[in-house]
Amino acid sequence: MLSSIISLLKYLNLQSKGLSIEPSYSILYIGFILENVLFALGLGHKQKLILNDRNTSKNKLIEQLKENSTLKQKIQEQLEIEVDRLNKQAEIDRLKNKQTLYDKQFAELKVSALRSQMNPHFIFNALNSIKRYIIDNEKENAVFYLNKFSKLVRKILASSMEKESTLAEEIETIKLYVNIENIRFNNTIGFDLVIDETLNVSTIKLPSLITQPFIENAIWHGLSLKNDNRKLTLSVQKKGSSQVRIDILDNGIGRERSTRIKQKKLLKKRSVGIKLSKERLKHFSDNYKSKSKIVITDLYEQDKPAGTKVSILIPLQ
């Protein structure tokens, strides 16, 4: 544009002087050449900038790929370590589950063995009572006692085949057990059964004969050593929405005095029924969200032993 303006001005100047000549386009041509040269230089510079940007992007991409490869390798190593850890943890959990299963089966076997014996001294004493009725020619009492005894034995043998029973079955068995024991004490034990009316005892599950060892202890280590006013209470109440509480109360001589009496005996019998009951209840509650518990409380009246209370918490959920 500049060269064309210069050539036009030169042409007009010559005309003003009265000179008639052809316009000179040399300057215009030079301008065209310069324009092309400058455009070519600018285009080349632009291409160079584009090439530099591309090379820079390419180098960044290469660096990023290298970083990605390194990161991928690290992630792969971490995954391998994590998988190895998870495999080891899974193996540990599997062994723990097996151990828990074996412990539970072992506890059930011990309980089954205990139930198969079903307190030999109880059976022996019951048969002695029947023999006494027969000797005294009390046939009706002997038949009545024998019927109850045989019914209880059938229930115990049936429960020995089952790990669990309903609360209704447990209560019926315990009532039979207490009635038979009470006959041997000339029916001097007052037995009260208190059941929450809101409970459906036919649907509540619990370990078979879980209360029997505590009932036996209440009778033989608490009430049998008392001369009169013997009372035994079995209370079943709902505790919240997830547990049932079974309370076994006796107004016997208490655990402290009973322990002193047992220590004086030459032949000491080691009781395993309560320990096994705790183990069975613990394994039973593993299948439930709520927990089980056994609490034994010594009762006092005016600082004197007034019996024992056993509270058994049975999970519902």
Phi, psi and omega in degrees: 000318180296316181293325179291323177295317180298315181295326179292316179298320178297320181294315180295324179295319180292322179294322179295338179269001177084014180267129180253100181225162177287140179300145179262125181257011184296319181293322178299318180295321178298320178298318178299317181296315180297321179300315180296320180295314180296321178297319179296318179296317179296319179295320178296318178298319178298317178298322179296317178298318178298317180296318178297317178298319180294317179295321179296316178297320179297316179296318177298320179296319178297315178298319180296320178296321178296317178296319178298320179296317178296316179297320178298320179294318178296317179298320179298318179295318179296320178297318179297319178295317181294318178297319179296318179295317180296322178296318179294318179296320178297321178294319178296316179297320179297317179293322178296317179298319178296318180297317178298317179297316179296318179298318180295315179296321180295318178297319179294324177294320178296318179294319179298320178295321179295317180291327180295331176281324179045060173049079181309325181293328178294313180298317181299314181293322179296317178294325177295322178295318177298317179298321180295318178297320180294316180297320180280005178062031176263075187296319182297317178294321180296315180294317180299314181295318182294322178298314179295319181296315180295322178295318179296317180298319178298318179296319181293318178295323178292320181290336179293342178271350183242141177282329183231159174214169178277160178296327178297316178294320179298315181296317180297318179295317181294322177299316177298315182299313181294321179299317180293316178296324183292329178299321181290341177257022179057035177056037180268358180264120176277116184251121179245137179240117182241117184236132177298123184291342181279353182270140172262091187294345181279346182250346182280127181261149175201162179299139183299135176056034182291335183267346187301315180299326181286323175296317180298315178298319180299320182285311190272334181251354179239302187277326184296336182267007178254144187279322184211178177051050180276127180226137178226131183232132173245113183245133178237115183227151177278134179243102184069211181253358188233004183215154171240134180252126176251118179253131175243111184244135172227153178254041181283201187278352179091160185289325183296310180291321178299321178295319179297321180293318180294326180293336180279344181285144179289319180259108182259129179261128180272115182277129179242355184299316182291319179299316179295324179297319178296318179296315180297318181294323179296313179293325179297319184284351178297336181270004183237157178287315178280160187258163176255164181196147175234122181237128179249124184238132174276131181262143181225149171227116183055048177064015177246142180304131182230024177120194185220146177235126176247122179248124180245120178264120181252125180287144177254330184233000000 
